């Protein structure tokens, strides 16, 4: 609850006796705010882990310049403008620039040549002085805009911060060393293809049989894992953990929103973020922009961003991936919890409150909370319907079931929330892995942390065109291949870190998923048996065995359709039940994507095949004749309609 809500509630008698913060008193004397709003700000601060400055600024009652002037008067220090800070000469105090970014401080040379500490958060100076070098810790501070300080730190340490973003994850847990080994990859790949082709020419039936046997084995593993997960997910588990103490102050939460060529959806994004009910004084939304993406930067420059939304521009570098951009932006964040949204996301309005309260009651080893992803354009066409069915199954059945089974889970790319200290301890995201989310899920597990599913929904735009869908899925599958190879570098260490249950769950999930996509044509051949047509293995295997394998294949197909139907049987997705049988025709797209992924794994492992957003009617606002955007057509989930 913020000041505006308190104002609407009235109850002026509650304001009597409230001890107004000194900065509030200064602003009241200066005529910048009313005494009642200063008292309300103090009431809000009792329930939020933030300063009065942030509360007043987030509510639009005082600008950052007003606050800096008030602090400068109170402390009798000078206030630097952006131009003053740009003109000042930097003073190297030997501190990691990431520390400077997080605490929003910088040292410059004063007119006398002595170090001068510049800060945008004077309320934190007392806590910082003991850990600063003595010469700078005892110096008289100056004040400047927090954004101007971060921009100056980023400029002064551009190359170092860019390199750190690319290499935050230890090399032993990253795939970045693969970049210079293309000759070796080509040799291995060509050798494997040559051996398979030669064996297929000499022993075609034997090779076909081997592939069929492996495909059937992984089919059974996949079916067993899926069945166990669904049974676990649908089991009524009424056990609850300790209740959160509702009076504990809510924490600061930073939300990273990576944007790249998102000119069509940027306006709708700001509209959706504005509907979040989390106190804006605790909300820090960081729009992560690429330096070379001038179109998106220009689009955002034309939008009047609220005080709690700010852009961070990532220096151009290689690879140009989402995880590298998030690694860079992580140090600019102000929150103790780090969340991830995608450009087209429409989260539940109370999502961040639910997450913050869950983190307060969860054990410390719960380092990540994964929300449920859904789509807001499931009726656009057949592909969007199938994608929605698949997501409903994955996020409402499989992932919750795997979590209850005590298995490590591959994370989704959005609606993710982390404890910041754990995320930084693990080195953030692997900048070179194109499914950084799945990789991070297993790195968390390897280091003794757990991920929980949390019952909050974010709606996205379903990729509803065949070729963009294949490109997106091929990136995911390439990342799956990469993640498996990285974590299996040292299988014994992985077994030791994960334990038997999670290790074998890891094998079952990755090996069966990749095998099923790559070997799908061998399984489809059993439709010939089911339809009574000749099969390539008729000369090797008895017909009765072929019929048995075909029946097994058919049973697993029926099981898969049953799981899909169970996943969409709720009120929200019930309209998709009639489309479940058509999932048979959806699977071949995944096989095409798998072979594209295999090709790219060899020739271009770090290539990020960008997913185009804003293709659906519900994705973004309608451009008006004056060049602005009409956001009234944005599709909102039911929880938003009352707003």
N, C-alpha and C positions, 0 to 999 in steps of 0.2 A: 504494500500500500504506500502511495506517495502523498505529497502535499496536496495535489489536486483532489485526490479521493477524500482526504481528511477535511478539506474545505467544503466538499459537497455534503459530507456527513454532518457538518455544523458542530454542535457540542462545544461552544466557545468556553464553557466552564472548565473543560479539560485542559485548556491552555494556561489557566491560572496556576501559578507556582512553578511552571516549567522554567528551568535554569537555561537561559539562552547562551549559546556558545559565544566566545569573544568575537569571532569573526562576524557572527550574526549581529551582535551589538554594533560593531563598526559599520556594517552595511545599513542598519536601521538609522544610525546617526547621520550617515551620508545620504539618506533618503532613497537608497537603491531598492530596499524591500520594506515591507511592513513588519511591525513587531509580531503580529499574529503569525505571519508566514515564517518568521525566524523561529518562533516557538514550535510551529508544526515541523520544521526541519529538524529540530532537536528531538521531537517525538519519533520521527522516522528513523533517526540515527540510532535510537535505542534498539531497533529491530533489524538494523542493517549494518554489516561490517564495512562501513565506509565513513568518509568525512562529511562534515556539513558543506564544505565546498562542493563536493561531488553531487550532493543532494540538490543544492540550489542551482547548480549548473545544468544538471539533467532535467530539472523541472522548468528550465528556461526563465528562472527568476533572477539570475545573475549570470553575466557572461564571465568567461575566464579572465578577461581584462579587468572587469570590476573587482574580482576576487584578488587578482595580483596587486592591484592598486591598494586595496584594503590591507593586505598582508605587508606591503612595502611601507605603508604608513605606520602600522603597528610595530614592525620590527626595525624601522628606521634604516632600511636598506634600499638600494636602487633597483629599479625594474628595467630590464633590458627588452627592447622591442626585437622583433624578428630581424630587422636590419642591423641592430646593434650586435646581436648574437652572430650573425653572418660575418660581420666585419671584425669580430674579436679573434685573436690568435689563440689557437688551441694550446693547452698545457697538458702534456702527457704525464699522468699520475700512475701509470703502470697497472691499471685495473682492466680486467676483461671487459670489452665493450658491451657484452651481453648484460653484465651487471649494470652498466651505465644506462642501457636501454630500459631494463626492467624497473630501475628506481628513478629513472628520468632525471639524471644529474649529469653535469659535464663540468670540466675545469677549463678555464680560459686564463689568459694572462691579463692582469689588471694594468692600469696605466703605469704603475711603478714596476711592472715586470713580475710581481708576485702572483702566485696561484690564487684564483678566485673561483669559488664553487658556485655554480649556477644550478638552481633547482626550480621545478614547477610544483613541488609538493613540500612546502616549508614545514608542514605538520610532521613530516617523517625525519626531519634533520636530526633530532635528538637520538633517534634509534640508529641512524646511519653513521654518526660521527665516530663511535668507537671502532668501526670496522674500516674506516677510511685511513689512508696514510696520515700521520700526525700533522704534517705541514698543511694538508688540505682540510683535514678534519676540524682544525681550529680556526680556519680562515673565516672571514666574514662573508656570508652568502649574498648572492644576488638572485633575483627572481626573473623567470622568463616563461613563456608558454611551454607547456609540456610537449606539445607536438613539435615546436621549433627546436627543443632540446633533442628529441629523438631524431629529427631530421638531420641535425648537425652531427650527432654521433654516427648516424648511418653514412653520412657523407665522408666524415673523417676516417671511418674504418670500413669503407665500402668493400674492398677486396677481401679483407679478413672475414667479414660477416658473410659474404657470398660464399667463400670457400668453406666456412664452418657449416653453412646450410647444406652443402653438398656432401659433407663427410661427418655429420653428427653421430651417425650409427657406427659402432666399431666395425672395422673391415671384416672381422671374422663373422659378423652377422649381417653383412651387406652383400649385394651382388655387384657393387661398382667395379670390382676388379675384372669383370668380364669385358669391359669396354675395349681393352686393347688386345683381346685374344680372338679376334674374328678368324684369323688364319687357322688357329687350332680348332675352333668350332666348325669351320668349313671342312677341315680334314676329317674330323670325327663324323660329321654328318654325311659326307660323301662316302666314307668307308662303310658306315652303317647302311646307307641306301644301296651301295654296291653289293654288300653281302646279302641283304634281303632280296634284291632283284635277282641275284645269281641263284640263291636257294629256291626262289619262286619259279625260276625257269627249269631248274633241275628236278625239284621236288614240290611241284605246285600244290598237290593235295596235302602233303605233310605241313607245309607252311600255312595253308588255309586252316588246317585242323588246329594247329598251335594257336593261331589268332582266335579261332572260335572258342577253344577251351578257355583261354585267358579272358575272353569277353564274357563267357558264361560264369566263370568264377567271380569276376569283379561285379557282374550283375547280381549274383547272390549276396555278395558282401554289401553292395549298395542297398539292396532290398532289405537286408537284415538291419543295417544301420538306420534306414529310414523308418522301418517298422518299430524298432526300439525307441527312436526319438519321438514318433507320433504317440506311442503308448505312454511314454513319460510325460509328454506335453499335455495329454488329455487326462492324466491322473489327477484327481482332486487333492491338491496339497494345501491344507489349511494352516500349516505351520507358518508362523510369522515371527519375525525378529523383534527385537525391542523397539518400542515406539520412539520416534524422534521427539526430542524436547522442542516443542513448538516455539518456545521463547528464545531459543538459541538464535543469535543474529544470523541472518542469511549472508552467505559469502558472496564475494565478487565472482562473476562468471564472464569469461571472455569467449566470444564466438568467432571462429575463423570462417570466413566465407570466400574461398578462392574463386576468382572471376577471370575468365579469359575469353575475350570476344563475346561478351554477353550483353551487347547493346540492346537486344530485343527484350530482355527480361529484367534489366536492372531496375526499372521503375516499379515493376510488380514486386520485386524482391524487397524494396524498402517498405512498400505498403504492407507486406506480410509480416516483416519484422516488427513493424509498429504495433501490431496486434498482440505481441507478447505481453503478458501481464506481470512478468517479473519486474520488481522495482527498477526503474531505468537508472537510478543512481548506482546500482550494482551491476549494470549490464554494459559490457564493453564489446561492441560488434566491430570486428576488424575486417574490412574488405580488402582482400589480398589481390593486388594487381601486378601484372607483369610490366616491366619497364617499356617493352616494345609495343605493348597493346594500347596504342594511343586512342583508338576508338572508344574503348570502355572507359578510359580515364576521362575523355572528353564528355562522355555521357554522364558520368557521375559528377563531373564539375558543374553540369547544368542543373543538378538536383540539390535542393536545399536539405542537406543531410542533418538529422537531429544530432544533438551534442554527444549522444552515446554511440554514434556510428562514425567511423573514421577510416580513411584509406591508408594502406601501407603499400608502397611500391617496391617490388622485388627487383634488384639489379639483374640485368640479363646475364644468363650463364647457361651452362650445360650440366645435366640435361634440363630441358625446360618442362618440368613436370609439376604436378600438384603437390607431391610431398616435399620437393625442394622449396617451393614457395611457402608452404606451411612451416617448415623448419626455420626459414628466415623470419617469418612474421611472429613466430612463437615468442621471441625475445621482446617484442613490442607489446605483448599482452599484459594486462593489469590484473587479471583474475587468478584465483586459486584453483578454479575449475576451468578446463579448456574444452569447448565444444566445437563441433564441425557441422556446418550446413553447406549444402550445395546451392547454386544460384537459383534453381527453380523450386526450392523447398517451401512448403507451407506447414510449419509445425503447429501442434496443438498450442493454444494460447498459454496454458499453464504448464507447458512442458518443462521449462527451466526450474520452476518452483518444485515440481515433482522430483527432478533430478537432484537439486540441491539438498532437499530434505532426505532423500535416500542416501546420499553420500554422508550426511550427518549421522545416520543410524547404522550404516553398513560398517563391517569390520575393515581395518586398514588394508587388508590384502585385496579388497575389492577396489581395483584401481580404475575400472572402466565400466560405464553403463551404456548399453546399446539399446536404442529405441526401436520401434517397429516402423518399417517403411511401407508405404502404400502409394497408390497412384490416384490422381484426381482426374484423369482422362481415360478411364477404362472402357468407355463406350465409343471412343473415337473410331476404331476399326478393329478388325480381327486380331491383328498383332498386339494392339494395346490390351485387348481382353486377355489374350494368352499370357502376356507379360504380367498382368495383374494377378492372374491365377497362380503363376509361378512365385511371385513375391509373397502372396498371402500364404502359400505353403511354406516358403523358406522362413519368413519372419514370424509367423504365428504358430508354426508346427515344428519345423526341423530345428531351428536355432534354440527355441525354449527347451525342446526335448534334449538336445545335446548338452545344454547347460545343466539340466536336472540330472543327466546321466554322469555328470562330473567330467565332461570332456572339454578340451580347449576348443574355442570356436573362432572361425575367421570372421573378422568384423566387417560390417557394411561400411561404405565410404562416407556416410553422413548420419546425423542424429547420434553421434558418438560423443561421449563426455568422459574426460580423464581427470584424475588428480594430477595437478600440474607438476608437483615434485617428482612423482613417479615417471611421468612422461619425459621430463628432462633427464632423469637418472638413466633412462633407457636410450637416450639420444634422439628422441622424437621419432621421425619417420625415415625409412630408407629412401633417400632422394632418387635412387635409380630403379626402384621397384614400382612397376605400373599398377600393382594392387597393394599399395602400401598399407591398406587397412587389414587385409588378410594376414600379411606378414606381421604386422604389429600385434595382432591378436595372439599369435603363437609366441612372439617374443615376450609378451606379458606373461604367458603361461610358463615359459622357460625360466623366468626370473622369479617365479613363486607368486605371481599375482593372478587374480581372478577377474572375469568379466561376468556381469549380470545383465539379464534382459530387464528392461523397465517398461511398464505398461503405459507408454505414451506414443502417439502416432505422428509421423511426419509424412505428408503427402508430397509426391514428386510428379514429374511429367514422364509418363511411360514413353519409351522410345518406340515410335509407331510407324517407322519406315524400314523396310527390309535391310537395305545396305547400311544405314546408320546403326541399326540393331546389330548386324553382324560385326561391324567395326568395334562397337562397344564391347560385345561379348568376346571378341578375339583378344581385346586388351585384358579383360578379366582372366581369360584362360591362360594367356601368356604370363600374366602375373602369378597365377596359380602354379604354373610350371616352374617359374623362377623361385617362388617361395619354397616349393618342395625341394628343389635342388640346393638352395641355400641352407635350409635347416637340416638336410641330410648329408651335409659335408662330413659331419662326425656323428654317425648314428648312435654310437655308445654314449657320447656326451648328451645327445638329445634324449636318449632313454633315461639317463641318470637325472636330467633336469625335469623332464615331464612326468616320470613314473610310468609304470606299465600301462595303466588305463588310458592316459592321455596320449601316450606314444602310439599305441595300437589304434586309438581313435583317429589320430593324425594320419596314420597310414591308410586306414579304411576310407577316410573321407577323401583325401587327395588322390590316392591311386585309383579308387573306383570312379571318382568323378572324371578324371582325365581319361581313363581307359574307356569309359562308356561313351564319351564324346568321340574319341579317335577311332574306336572299333565299332561304332554304331552300325556301319554297313554290314559287318559280319553277322550281327544279331538280326538285322532286318532280313537277312537271307532266309530266316526260319519262317517268314510269312509264306515262302514257297511250300514248305512242309505243311503248314496249317491249311493252305489252300489246295493241297493235294497235287502240287506241281513238282517236277524233278528238282533235286538239290545237288550242288557240286560234290557233297560228301556221300551220296547214295552208294557209290562203288566201294566205299571204305567202311562205313558204319551200317549196321542193320537198320532196316526201316523202323522197327519198333523203338530203337534208341533215338532215332531222329524225331519220331513223333513225341517221345518223352521230353526231349530237349525243347522241341517246339511248344509243347504244352507248358513247360516251365517258363519259357519266354512269354507266352500268353498270360500265364498267371501273374507274372511280375508286372506286365502291362496293366492288367486289371487292378492289381494292388496300387500301382501308381495313380490310376484314374480315381480310385477310391479315396486316396489321400488328398488329391486335388479337390474332390467333391466335399470332403470333410472340411478342408481349409476355407472353402467359399460358401459354407452352409449357413453362415451367420447372416443377420439382417442386411448388413452393409454390402455383402458380395453375393447375395443369393441370386441376383440377376445373371450371374456368370455360370450357374450350374449347367445350363443347356450347352454351353460352349466347351465344357470340360472334354468331351470326346474328341474335339478337334485338336487337342494337345498332341495327338499322334503326328499331325502335320507341322507342328511347331518345332519338334525335335530336330529335323534335318537342318534347320538354320544353325543350330548349335554345332553340328558336325562340320559344316562349312567354316564356321568361326574357329573351330579347333585346329583345322588344317592351316588356316591363315595365321593363327597364333604360333603354330609350330614353325612355320616359315620365318616369321618375325623373330622368334626366339634365337634363330641362327643368324639372321642377317641384320636385324635391327632391334636388339633386346630392350633398349631404353626408349624406343619411340612411343610417345603418348598420343594415341589416336583419339583426338578430341571429340567428345560427344556434343552434337549440336542441340541446344535447348531452344525453347520458344516455338516449337513446331506445332503444338496443339493450340486449339482455340482458347483453352483455359489457362494457358501458360503465362500470358502477359497481357498488359493493357492494350487498348486500341488507340492507335495514333490519331490525333485530332487534326483538323485543318490548320490550327495555329501552331502545329509542331509539338504540342504537348501530348500527354497521354491520358486517356480516360481509363481509370482503374476499376470502374464499376463492374466490368465484365470478368474480373478475376474470379476463378472458381475457388471457393473456400470449403473446407471440410465442415461437417455439421456443427462442430464446437465453435466455429467462428460466426455462424449465422446470426446468433443473438447480438452480436456486436454491431 
